[in-house]
Amino acid sequence: MKPSIGGKLSKDCSRRRYPGIGGRRHNPVMIETKRKEAQERNAKWAALSVREQLAALDRRFGEGQGAKKQRARLEAKLKAPTPAPQVQSVVQAPQTPGKLKAKERREQERAQARAGK
């Protein structure tokens, strides 16, 4: 037991629960466990459709209650039409013989300066 600010003795419970690890907040085993659980939760949530996510929010908080921003985002997804994925093609601009890009021009100037020395 250690004395606290008020003079009373207080227990350091976190060090008793996890001796040698540094308390609850810095327990590497718990950090890894919580990270894995969060990844599993997020994967399950992402696997649900938009309507299923809204239904899950209704079950959790009640019909139309809570999670206002998330509900608004999901409802906007429902209303918005889903566009077909477009394939983007890479088109290179034709190089005119008289114009050079700045990088190429600098390289030529440096080469001429080296040749002139």
C-alpha positions in Angstrom: 0.0 0.0 0.0 1.1 3.5 -0.7 0.0 6.8 0.8 -2.2 8.9 -1.4 -2.4 12.7 -1.6 -5.0 12.9 1.2 -2.8 10.8 3.6 -5.0 7.7 3.4 -3.5 4.4 2.2 -4.7 3.3 -1.2 -4.2 0.0 -3.0 -2.6 -0.1 -6.4 -5.0 -2.6 -7.8 -3.7 -2.5 -11.4 -0.3 -3.7 -10.4 -1.8 -6.5 -8.3 -3.9 -7.8 -11.1 -1.1 -7.8 -13.7 2.2 -8.0 -11.8 5.4 -7.4 -13.8 3.5 -6.1 -16.9 2.9 -2.5 -15.8 -0.8 -2.4 -15.0 -3.9 -2.6 -17.0 -3.2 0.1 -19.6 0.1 -1.3 -20.8 -0.6 -5.0 -20.9 0.6 -6.2 -24.3 -1.6 -9.3 -24.2 -4.7 -7.3 -23.7 -3.8 -4.8 -26.4 -3.3 -7.6 -29.0 -6.6 -9.3 -27.9 -8.6 -6.1 -28.1 -7.1 -5.3 -31.5 -8.1 -8.7 -32.9 -11.6 -8.4 -31.4 -12.0 -5.0 -33.0 -10.9 -6.3 -36.4 -13.4 -9.2 -36.2 -16.2 -6.8 -35.2 -15.4 -4.4 -38.0 -15.2 -7.3 -40.6 -18.7 -8.6 -39.4 -20.2 -5.1 -39.6 -18.7 -4.5 -43.1 -20.1 -7.8 -44.3 -23.7 -6.6 -43.5 -25.7 -4.8 -46.2 -26.8 -1.2 -45.7 -30.3 -2.3 -44.7 -28.9 -4.9 -42.3 -26.7 -2.3 -40.7 -29.8 0.0 -40.2 -31.7 -2.9 -38.7 -28.8 -3.7 -36.3 -28.8 0.0 -35.2 -32.6 -0.2 -34.6 -32.2 -3.4 -32.5 -29.3 -1.9 -30.5 -30.7 1.6 -29.8 -34.4 1.5 -30.7 -36.3 2.6 -33.8 -34.6 5.8 -35.1 -32.8 6.4 -31.8 -29.0 7.0 -31.4 -26.2 7.0 -33.9 -27.6 9.9 -35.9 -24.6 10.5 -38.1 -24.2 6.9 -38.9 -27.9 6.5 -39.8 -27.7 9.6 -42.0 -24.7 8.2 -43.8 -26.4 4.8 -44.3 -29.6 6.4 -45.5 -27.7 8.6 -48.0 -26.1 5.4 -49.3 -29.6 3.9 -49.8 -30.9 6.9 -51.7 -27.9 7.4 -53.9 -27.8 5.3 -57.1 -24.8 3.0 -57.3 -22.8 3.9 -60.4 -21.2 1.2 -62.5 -17.5 1.0 -62.0 -15.6 2.8 -64.8 -12.4 1.6 -66.2 -9.9 4.4 -66.4 -7.4 4.3 -69.2 -4.1 6.0 -69.1 -3.6 8.3 -72.0 -0.2 10.0 -72.4 -0.1 13.5 -73.8 1.8 13.7 -77.1 5.2 15.3 -76.8 5.8 18.2 -79.1 9.3 18.4 -80.4 9.9 22.0 -79.4 8.7 21.8 -75.8 10.4 19.9 -73.0 9.2 19.2 -69.5 11.0 21.2 -66.8 12.8 18.1 -65.5 14.0 17.1 -68.9 15.1 20.7 -69.7 17.1 20.9 -66.5 18.8 17.6 -67.3 19.8 18.9 -70.7 21.1 22.2 -69.2 23.2 20.3 -66.7 24.6 18.0 -69.4 25.6 21.0 -71.5 27.2 22.7 -68.4 29.2 19.6 -67.7 30.3 19.3 -71.4 31.4 23.0 -71.4 33.7 22.6 -68.4 
